[in-house]
Amino acid sequence: MDVGEQFAKKIFSERIGGKNFGNGNQIYKFEKIKRAKREALAKFPSRILIDMGVGEPDDMAANPLIEALAHEARKYENRGYADNGCQDFKEAAAGYMKSQFNVSLNPQTEIIHSMGSKAALSILPLCFINPGDVVLMTMPGYPIFGTHSRYLLADVMHLPLRARNNYLPALDDIPRHILQKTKAIVINYPNNPTGACATKEFFKKLVHLAHEYSFLIINDAAYASLTFHGEDRLSIFNMDGAKEVSLELHSMSKGFNMTGWRLGWVCGNSELMAAYAHVKDLTDSGQFLAIQKVAAQALQNNMSIPVGNAQKYERRMNQVAPILKNCGFHVANVRAGFFLYTQIPNSAEYNGQKIDFPSAEKFAEWMIAALGIVVVPWDDVEPSLRFSMTFGSKDMDENEIIDLFKTRMFNVRFNFGKSR
């Protein structure tokens, strides 16, 4: 061990592993997928890889918006720090909340932009979480708020999402003594990866609990603009009393194909938002003003973009889901987003061999190696897979990709036993 490595190990924080940072054998599952993809491409260089593992849109932002970005980027007044955001974007976000959810928000005090939902979810724990607090998070789910809460010495507990409960957490199963210690509950509806949408009844019950036990609700609504049916287009703020105890996150990434633009917003009552504004102001200097101003235009004048995206993803699901069902998979009834979610088979028979699958991770690795199909595994609750409908390609149209997917899947006999 050289001097630099010795020094580094002395100063690594305990929250990232201290002196043992970098020594673990665990590999992040998405890194495992990347490695399996590289191996499959090297072994079968002429085989087309069907990538259903990508969790971002497969289209670029609309050309008029890209042109508007170039125009705004040339303006002298857009060159500087944005801090907590420009008024144009706040007003456009308020207009979106009113038009899409019939929710009235004050753009001056109840909306602040974020540099993407990930950034917001890493800042919010600093606003509200103390050592020893309990944070409840749905699982499977996006881990960022929980990771940063653990950094702050909170206890993070998971609420399992199961098919039998339509992928909503069973609120009645949370012990009273846990609720009494809970500081925040993080939910994500419309949900990634299950595609489930919250119901009014679920939101009402959760808001009631938040008032009774004095905890904060954070709804990560990054997929809200990709709902397929009007009745599913809900905000937590549609419920009486929700604004007093809730924050909601929205994103330009999924519906408007602006993933790399890194822009969204957090909204809620002015007192909660003041805390977010304070910590955010000490964390970043705001997203490029040109991006905010073009996003404002998108929210005000281009709602046909997320509508078209939702129709595209639903169309693909309506073609892919029957293929999976014919293979024996039980596919969740997806109501939003761009993921199909299903439990894995116990085994498969392929090329005269039987292969057993002890975990979703092992099944996903086999799918890449044997079939050239990339999926994302989730072993947290029920061994399951996420098939992304963002599989667009420059070389093949979507129908050709779906036909190829069907051919490869129908060459396998999948065996399903009792639910795990």
RODO-2510 file (C-alpha; in nm, 4 decimals, decimal comma):
residues 420
     n   res          X          Y          Z
     1     m     0,0000     0,0000     0,0000
     2     d     0,1558     0,3321    -0,1090
     3     v     0,1562     0,6505     0,0961
     4     g    -0,1363     0,8033    -0,0938
     5     e    -0,3546     0,4968    -0,0351
     6     q    -0,2604     0,4848     0,3329
     7     f    -0,3541     0,8504     0,3727
     8     a    -0,6847     0,8105     0,1898
     9     k    -0,7901     0,5161     0,4071
    10     k    -0,7294     0,7248     0,7182
    11     i    -0,9605     1,0029     0,6084
    12     f    -1,2494     0,8208     0,4333
    13     s    -1,5722     0,8871     0,6264
    14     e    -1,7362     0,5984     0,8080
    15     r    -2,0601     0,6632     0,6168
    16     i    -1,8959     0,5349     0,2983
    17     g    -1,7076     0,2534     0,4698
    18     g    -1,4098     0,4238     0,6342
    19     k    -1,0827     0,2405     0,5834
    20     n    -1,2700    -0,0411     0,4100
    21     f    -1,4045     0,1845     0,1334
    22     g    -1,3352     0,0223    -0,2029
    23     n    -1,2572    -0,3193    -0,0548
    24     g    -1,6063    -0,4686    -0,0760
    25     n    -1,6858    -0,7545    -0,3094
    26     q    -2,0361    -0,6289    -0,3844
    27     i    -2,0885    -0,4951    -0,7341
    28     y    -2,3783    -0,2599    -0,8060
    29     k    -2,6338    -0,4533    -1,0115
    30     f    -2,6278    -0,2049    -1,2977
    31     e    -2,2514    -0,2495    -1,3202
    32     k    -2,3054    -0,6263    -1,3372
    33     i    -2,5486    -0,5731    -1,6232
    34     k    -2,2961    -0,3564    -1,8071
    35     r    -2,0286    -0,6260    -1,7654
    36     a    -2,2666    -0,8978    -1,8857
    37     k    -2,3536    -0,6851    -2,1910
    38     r    -1,9853    -0,6403    -2,2756
    39     e    -1,9227    -1,0139    -2,2439
    40     a    -2,2252    -1,0983    -2,4599
    41     l    -2,1200    -0,8525    -2,7297
    42     a    -1,7669    -0,9907    -2,7291
    43     k    -1,8892    -1,3520    -2,7519
    44     f    -2,1580    -1,2848    -3,0141
    45     p    -2,0412    -0,9729    -3,2038
    46     s    -2,2884    -1,0242    -3,4885
    47     r    -2,5929    -1,0802    -3,2639
    48     i    -2,8253    -0,7846    -3,2127
    49     l    -2,8576    -0,6960    -2,8451
    50     i    -3,2151    -0,6111    -2,7420
    51     d    -3,1694    -0,3611    -2,4623
    52     m    -3,4762    -0,3510    -2,2365
    53     g    -3,2685    -0,2446    -1,9393
    54     v    -3,2395     0,1246    -2,0172
    55     g    -3,4291     0,3432    -1,7694
    56     e    -3,4440     0,6610    -1,9749
    57     p    -3,6283     0,7783    -2,2883
    58     d    -3,4926     0,6579    -2,6225
    59     d    -3,5802     0,9797    -2,8066
    60     m    -3,4084     1,3161    -2,7953
    61     a    -3,5879     1,6294    -2,6835
    62     a    -3,8024     1,7809    -2,9593
    63     n    -3,6106     1,9772    -3,2236
    64     p    -3,7926     2,3077    -3,1543
    65     l    -3,6852     2,2830    -2,7901
    66     i    -3,3252     2,2078    -2,8849
    67     e    -3,3282     2,5088    -3,1176
    68     a    -3,4804     2,7222    -2,8415
    69     l    -3,2036     2,6064    -2,6059
    70     a    -2,9369     2,7213    -2,8518
    71     h    -3,1153     3,0569    -2,8799
    72     e    -3,1428     3,1015    -2,5006
    73     a    -2,7821     2,9898    -2,4468
    74     r    -2,6618     3,2826    -2,6581
    75     k    -2,8341     3,5411    -2,4384
    76     y    -2,6032     3,7397    -2,2142
    77     e    -2,8532     3,7493    -1,9270
    78     n    -2,8661     3,3674    -1,9074
    79     r    -2,4939     3,3208    -1,8479
    80     g    -2,4876     3,3498    -1,4675
    81     y    -2,5862     3,1626    -1,1558
    82     a    -2,9496     3,0570    -1,1386
    83     d    -2,9513     2,9988    -0,7614
    84     n    -3,3028     2,8855    -0,6661
    85     g    -3,4471     2,9292    -1,0120
    86     c    -3,6056     3,1691    -1,2551
    87     q    -3,9605     3,2963    -1,2313
    88     d    -4,0517     3,1765    -1,5819
    89     f    -3,9965     2,8144    -1,4860
    90     k    -4,1738     2,8452    -1,1508
    91     e    -4,4798     2,9964    -1,3165
    92     a    -4,4801     2,7306    -1,5883
    93     a    -4,4556     2,4544    -1,3255
    94     a    -4,7465     2,6113    -1,1361
    95     g    -4,9452     2,6182    -1,4596
    96     y    -4,8664     2,2523    -1,5206
    97     m    -4,9820     2,1541    -1,1702
    98     k    -5,3076     2,3428    -1,2280
    99     s    -5,3780     2,2110    -1,5781
   100     q    -5,2798     1,8489    -1,5120
   101     f    -5,3934     1,7980    -1,1514
   102     n    -5,6147     2,0988    -1,0682
   103     v    -5,3678     2,1869    -0,7904
   104     s    -5,3115     2,5556    -0,7145
   105     l    -4,9606     2,6510    -0,6007
   106     n    -4,7953     2,9851    -0,5415
   107     p    -4,4978     2,9988    -0,7821
   108     q    -4,3232     3,2490    -0,5550
   109     t    -4,3187     3,0396    -0,2380
   110     e    -4,4396     2,6846    -0,3130
   111     i    -4,2289     2,5758    -0,6131
   112     i    -3,8489     2,5576    -0,6478
   113     h    -3,6596     2,3935    -0,9330
   114     s    -3,4249     2,1003    -0,8816
   115     m    -3,1301     1,9820    -1,0871
   116     g    -3,3238     1,6590    -1,1388
   117     s    -3,5082     1,4421    -0,8872
   118     k    -3,1887     1,2667    -0,7809
   119     a    -3,0358     1,5947    -0,6661
   120     a    -3,3522     1,6921    -0,4792
   121     l    -3,3749     1,3562    -0,3034
   122     s    -3,0146     1,3934    -0,1858
   123     i    -3,0785     1,7450    -0,0494
   124     l    -3,4120     1,6877     0,1264
   125     p    -3,2771     1,4612     0,4053
   126     l    -3,0528     1,7482     0,5159
   127     c    -3,3671     1,9567     0,5616
   128     f    -3,5639     1,7156     0,7782
   129     i    -3,3739     1,4080     0,8997
   130     n    -3,1934     1,3784     1,2354
   131     p    -2,9921     1,0889     1,3825
   132     g    -3,2261     0,8190     1,5105
   133     d    -3,5228     0,9221     1,2953
   134     v    -3,7076     0,6483     1,1084
   135     v    -3,7482     0,6827     0,7308
   136     l    -3,9920     0,4533     0,5512
   137     m    -3,9364     0,3824     0,1820
   138     t    -4,1228     0,1659    -0,0646
   139     m    -3,9261    -0,1281    -0,2041
   140     p    -3,8422    -0,1888    -0,4842
   141     g    -3,7694     0,1754    -0,5369
   142     y    -3,5222     0,4542    -0,5946
   143     p    -3,2751     0,4495    -0,3017
   144     i    -3,1304     0,8035    -0,2984
   145     f    -3,3311     0,9562    -0,0109
   146     g    -3,2642     0,6475     0,1994
   147     t    -2,8918     0,6449     0,1242
   148     h    -2,8507     1,0057     0,2336
   149     s    -3,0722     0,9497     0,5378
   150     r    -2,8386     0,6692     0,6463
   151     y    -2,5483     0,9108     0,6036
   152     l    -2,7305     1,1220     0,8643
   153     l    -2,7631     0,8192     1,0994
   154     a    -3,1339     0,7626     1,0446
   155     d    -3,2922     0,4176     1,0461
   156     v    -3,4267     0,3349     0,6993
   157     m    -3,6987     0,0727     0,6810
   158     h    -3,8600    -0,0684     0,3685
   159     l    -4,2261    -0,1131     0,2869
   160     p    -4,2554    -0,4054     0,0417
   161     l    -4,4591    -0,3621    -0,2754
   162     r    -4,6334    -0,6868    -0,3702
   163     a    -4,8565    -0,7879    -0,6566
   164     r    -5,1343    -0,8981    -0,4210
   165     n    -5,1695    -0,5386    -0,2960
   166     n    -5,1472    -0,3821    -0,6446
   167     y    -4,7951    -0,2630    -0,5609
   168     l    -4,9134    -0,0245    -0,2914
   169     p    -4,7542    -0,0456     0,0548
   170     a    -4,9762    -0,2116     0,3151
   171     l    -5,0133     0,0864     0,5480
   172     d    -5,2158    -0,1120     0,8035
   173     d    -4,9205    -0,3479     0,8524
   174     i    -4,6843    -0,0746     0,9766
   175     p    -4,6477    -0,1180     1,3554
   176     r    -4,7674     0,1740     1,5665
   177     h    -4,4325     0,2049     1,7461
   178     i    -4,2614     0,2496     1,4084
   179     l    -4,5076     0,5162     1,2992
   180     q    -4,4444     0,7031     1,6233
   181     k    -4,0746     0,7301     1,5343
   182     t    -4,1232     0,7975     1,1636
   183     k    -3,9998     1,1311     1,0321
   184     a    -4,0658     1,0763     0,6621
   185     i    -4,2170     0,8269     0,4223
   186     v    -4,0974     0,8272     0,0626
   187     i    -4,3307     0,6956    -0,2041
   188     n    -4,3073     0,6960    -0,5836
   189     y    -4,6342     0,7099    -0,7794
   190     p    -4,6683     0,6478    -1,0661
   191     n    -4,4254     0,3771    -0,9607
   192     n    -4,0876     0,2685    -1,0916
   193     p    -4,0473    -0,0210    -1,1614
   194     t    -4,3984    -0,1664    -1,1248
   195     g    -4,5970     0,0868    -1,3286
   196     a    -4,8640     0,1041    -1,0566
   197     c    -5,0571     0,4229    -0,9833
   198     a    -5,1766     0,5392    -0,6438
   199     t    -5,5475     0,5497    -0,5704
   200     k    -5,7339     0,8290    -0,3959
   201     e    -5,8104     0,5905    -0,1116
   202     f    -5,4413     0,5129    -0,0619
   203     f    -5,3382     0,8793    -0,0698
   204     k    -5,6188     0,9735     0,1731
   205     k    -5,5153     0,7059     0,4216
   206     l    -5,1500     0,8075     0,3990
   207     v    -5,2289     1,1764     0,4525
   208     h    -5,4445     1,0842     0,7531
   209     l    -5,1548     0,8857     0,9036
   210     a    -4,9137     1,1716     0,8387
   211     h    -5,1341     1,4081     1,0366
   212     e    -5,1906     1,1551     1,3135
   213     y    -4,8219     1,0703     1,3589
   214     s    -4,6638     1,3961     1,2383
   215     f    -4,4419     1,2654     0,9594
   216     l    -4,3566     1,4060     0,6178
   217     i    -4,4752     1,2469     0,2918
   218     i    -4,2470     1,2795    -0,0098
   219     n    -4,4005     1,1639    -0,3368
   220     d    -4,1514     1,1232    -0,6200
   221     a    -4,3819     1,1786    -0,9173
   222     a    -4,1193     1,1670    -1,1918
   223     y    -4,3484     0,9559    -1,4137
   224     a    -4,6634     1,1652    -1,3561
   225     s    -4,6715     1,2970    -1,7129
   226     l    -4,6727     0,9404    -1,8508
   227     t    -5,0044     0,8149    -1,7152
   228     f    -5,2192     0,6304    -1,9673
   229     h    -5,5641     0,7067    -1,8227
   230     g    -5,7027     1,0344    -1,6952
   231     e    -5,8339     0,8883    -1,3702
   232     d    -5,4768     0,7924    -1,2710
   233     r    -5,3450     1,1469    -1,3084
   234     l    -5,3292     1,2230    -0,9356
   235     s    -5,1170     1,4489    -0,7218
   236     i    -5,0835     1,3926    -0,3486
   237     f    -5,2106     1,7518    -0,3214
   238     n    -5,5492     1,6468    -0,4564
   239     m    -5,6181     1,5161    -0,1050
   240     d    -5,7528     1,7425     0,1688
   241     g    -5,4818     1,8284     0,4192
   242     a    -5,1988     1,6963     0,2028
   243     k    -5,0202     2,0260     0,1468
   244     e    -4,9564     2,0661     0,5203
   245     v    -4,7651     1,7369     0,5436
   246     s    -4,6341     1,6613     0,1929
   247     l    -4,3820     1,7469    -0,0735
   248     e    -4,4025     1,6305    -0,4335
   249     l    -4,1245     1,6013    -0,6924
   250     h    -4,1770     1,6371    -1,0662
   251     s    -3,9342     1,5939    -1,3534
   252     m    -3,8762     1,7036    -1,7111
   253     s    -3,6746     1,3880    -1,7814
   254     k    -3,9281     1,1175    -1,8575
   255     g    -4,2210     1,2888    -2,0263
   256     f    -4,0234     1,5488    -2,2224
   257     n    -3,7132     1,3388    -2,3119
   258     m    -3,4909     1,5808    -2,1188
   259     t    -3,3029     1,3250    -1,9075
   260     g    -2,9599     1,4827    -1,9502
   261     w    -3,0935     1,8362    -1,9080
   262     r    -3,1280     1,7687    -1,5316
   263     l    -3,4318     1,9723    -1,4400
   264     g    -3,7395     1,9204    -1,2266
   265     w    -3,9105     2,0843    -0,9338
   266     v    -4,0114     2,0323    -0,5736
   267     c    -4,3440     2,1713    -0,4539
   268     g    -4,5293     2,2010    -0,1264
   269     n    -4,6280     2,4510     0,1395
   270     s    -4,4104     2,7572     0,1878
   271     e    -4,2696     2,6507     0,5263
   272     l    -4,1395     2,3168     0,3977
   273     m    -4,0173     2,4769     0,0779
   274     a    -3,8228     2,7400     0,2719
   275     a    -3,6148     2,4612     0,4262
   276     y    -3,5448     2,3074     0,0857
   277     a    -3,4562     2,6492    -0,0577
   278     h    -3,2153     2,7150     0,2300
   279     v    -3,0212     2,3899     0,1985
   280     k    -3,0319     2,3907    -0,1816
   281     d    -2,8851     2,7413    -0,1845
   282     l    -2,5900     2,6015     0,0131
   283     t    -2,5577     2,2966    -0,2161
   284     d    -2,5781     2,4116    -0,5778
   285     s    -2,6023     2,7322    -0,7793
   286     g    -2,9026     2,6298    -0,9842
   287     q    -2,9527     2,4811    -1,3275
   288     f    -2,8455     2,6776    -1,6379
   289     l    -3,1065     2,9494    -1,6927
   290     a    -3,1344     2,8670    -2,0634
   291     i    -3,2475     2,5142    -1,9745
   292     q    -3,5046     2,6478    -1,7274
   293     k    -3,6477     2,8909    -1,9796
   294     v    -3,6827     2,6282    -2,2526
   295     a    -3,8409     2,3871    -2,0041
   296     a    -4,0905     2,6606    -1,9192
   297     q    -4,1817     2,6781    -2,2873
   298     a    -4,2248     2,3007    -2,2947
   299     l    -4,4609     2,3041    -1,9962
   300     q    -4,6640     2,5913    -2,1364
   301     n    -4,6886     2,5014    -2,5039
   302     n    -4,5752     2,1431    -2,5650
   303     m    -4,7886     1,9072    -2,3554
   304     s    -4,8382     1,7025    -2,6732
   305     i    -4,4848     1,5681    -2,6151
   306     p    -4,5564     1,3664    -2,2977
   307     v    -4,8952     1,2653    -2,4391
   308     g    -4,7221     1,1245    -2,7466
   309     n    -4,4584     0,9522    -2,5349
   310     a    -4,7210     0,7907    -2,3143
   311     q    -4,9030     0,6612    -2,6222
   312     k    -4,5776     0,5215    -2,7617
   313     y    -4,4903     0,3351    -2,4416
   314     e    -4,8432     0,2023    -2,3984
   315     r    -4,8408     0,0818    -2,7605
   316     r    -4,5155    -0,1054    -2,7036
   317     m    -4,6455    -0,2557    -2,3806
   318     n    -4,9567    -0,3785    -2,5574
   319     q    -4,7286    -0,5678    -2,7979
   320     v    -4,4680    -0,6969    -2,5517
   321     a    -4,6975    -0,7958    -2,2628
   322     p    -4,8843    -1,0669    -2,4634
   323     i    -4,5496    -1,2215    -2,5628
   324     l    -4,4469    -1,2454    -2,1979
   325     k    -4,7877    -1,3825    -2,0984
   326     n    -4,7667    -1,6495    -2,3703
   327     c    -4,4341    -1,7519    -2,2166
   328     g    -4,6014    -1,7902    -1,8757
   329     f    -4,5021    -1,4630    -1,7125
   330     h    -4,7572    -1,2853    -1,4943
   331     v    -4,7275    -0,9246    -1,6083
   332     a    -4,8459    -0,6453    -1,3834
   333     n    -5,1266    -0,4228    -1,5093
   334     v    -4,9218    -0,1166    -1,5987
   335     r    -5,0972     0,2192    -1,5867
   336     a    -4,8078     0,4613    -1,6354
   337     g    -4,4401     0,4930    -1,7224
   338     f    -4,2362     0,2699    -1,9476
   339     f    -4,1637    -0,0477    -1,7510
   340     l    -4,3239    -0,3919    -1,7498
   341     y    -4,2689    -0,5729    -1,4192
   342     t    -4,2980    -0,9465    -1,3621
   343     q    -4,1733    -1,2213    -1,1342
   344     i    -3,9067    -1,4559    -1,2695
   345     p    -3,9511    -1,8226    -1,3631
   346     n    -3,8081    -2,0978    -1,1458
   347     s    -3,6209    -2,2456    -1,4391
   348     a    -3,5950    -2,2582    -1,8174
   349     e    -3,5327    -2,5261    -2,0789
   350     y    -3,3147    -2,4061    -2,3633
   351     n    -3,0976    -2,5867    -2,6202
   352     g    -3,1590    -2,9178    -2,4445
   353     q    -3,0552    -2,7904    -2,1030
   354     k    -3,2486    -2,7014    -1,7911
   355     i    -3,1298    -2,3918    -1,6075
   356     d    -3,2457    -2,3100    -1,2527
   357     f    -3,2724    -1,9486    -1,1380
   358     p    -3,2146    -1,8887    -0,7650
   359     s    -3,2491    -1,5125    -0,8057
   360     a    -3,3619    -1,2442    -1,0459
   361     e    -3,0016    -1,1333    -1,0826
   362     k    -2,8968    -1,4769    -1,2078
   363     f    -3,1925    -1,4887    -1,4461
   364     a    -3,1077    -1,1445    -1,5873
   365     e    -2,7459    -1,2495    -1,6432
   366     w    -2,8671    -1,5635    -1,8247
   367     m    -3,1075    -1,3604    -2,0411
   368     i    -2,8209    -1,1422    -2,1596
   369     a    -2,5784    -1,4290    -2,2187
   370     a    -2,8191    -1,6795    -2,3767
   371     l    -3,0806    -1,4648    -2,5501
   372     g    -2,9124    -1,1282    -2,5961
   373     i    -3,1963    -0,9564    -2,4075
   374     v    -3,1066    -0,7014    -2,1404
   375     v    -3,3409    -0,6627    -1,8422
   376     v    -3,3037    -0,5241    -1,4887
   377     p    -3,3421    -0,7618    -1,1912
   378     w    -3,5067    -0,6800    -0,8586
   379     d    -3,4545    -0,9274    -0,5734
   380     d    -3,5598    -0,6988    -0,2891
   381     v    -3,9124    -0,8337    -0,2314
   382     e    -4,0159    -1,0938    -0,4900
   383     p    -3,7517    -1,2005    -0,7471
   384     s    -3,8688    -0,9924    -1,0396
   385     l    -3,7660    -0,8268    -1,3645
   386     r    -3,8115    -0,4870    -1,5194
   387     f    -3,8542    -0,4790    -1,8986
   388     s    -3,8117    -0,1245    -2,0287
   389     m    -4,0127    -0,0085    -2,3276
   390     t    -3,7398     0,2459    -2,4120
   391     f    -3,5698     0,0051    -2,6521
   392     g    -3,5541     0,2324    -2,9558
   393     s    -3,2688     0,1765    -3,1996
   394     k    -3,1144     0,3668    -3,4901
   395     d    -3,0831     0,0433    -3,6856
   396     m    -3,4256    -0,1211    -3,6350
   397     d    -3,7802     0,0055    -3,5950
   398     e    -3,9813    -0,0963    -3,2903
   399     n    -4,1821    -0,3663    -3,4694
   400     e    -3,8632    -0,5371    -3,5880
   401     i    -3,7243    -0,5296    -3,2340
   402     i    -4,0467    -0,6707    -3,0902
   403     d    -4,0557    -0,9488    -3,3529
   404     l    -3,6963    -1,0405    -3,2697
   405     f    -3,7787    -1,0368    -2,8977
   406     k    -4,0742    -1,2690    -2,9631
   407     t    -3,8628    -1,5139    -3,1656
   408     r    -3,5976    -1,5379    -2,8961
   409     m    -3,8444    -1,5729    -2,6093
   410     f    -4,0490    -1,8391    -2,7916
   411     n    -3,7341    -2,0507    -2,8296
   412     v    -3,7367    -2,1062    -2,4519
   413     r    -3,9671    -2,3035    -2,2272
   414     f    -4,0036    -2,1142    -1,9012
   415     n    -4,1163    -2,3061    -1,5933
   416     f    -4,3134    -2,1309    -1,3212
   417     g    -4,3900    -2,2902    -0,9881
   418     k    -4,5673    -2,1503    -0,6862
   419     s    -4,5178    -1,7838    -0,6017
   420     r    -4,1924    -1,7318    -0,4181
***
